[in-house]
């Protein structure tokens, strides 16, 4: 569910960037940057879950 959400957020931010006069290349960088960030979070999520499981509890 994270990838479709970041896709639509990326579209919204790219359109906003383009509407503010930044131009097409900047809007493209914003779009692909947000998509890359969402994919990076999606890929590293299992590693974060493993790290949480190894962390000692504070009971």
CORBEL-V610321 format. One record per backbone hydrogen bond with DSSP energy under -1.0 kcal/mol. CO is the residue of the C=O (numbers start at 1). NH is the residue of the N-H. If there is no record, write none. Layout:
CO_NH + CO_NH
This chain:
1_5 + 2_6 + 3_7 + 4_8 + 5_9 + 6_10 + 7_11 + 8_12 + 9_13 + 10_14 + 11_15 + 12_16 + 13_17 + 14_18 + 15_19 + 16_20 + 17_22 + 18_21 + 23_27 + 24_28 + 25_29 + 26_30 + 27_31 + 28_32 + 29_33 + 30_34 + 31_35 + 32_36 + 33_37 + 34_38 + 35_39 + 36_40 + 37_41 + 38_42 + 39_43 + 40_44 + 44_48 + 45_49 + 46_50 + 47_51 + 48_52 + 49_53 + 50_54 + 51_55
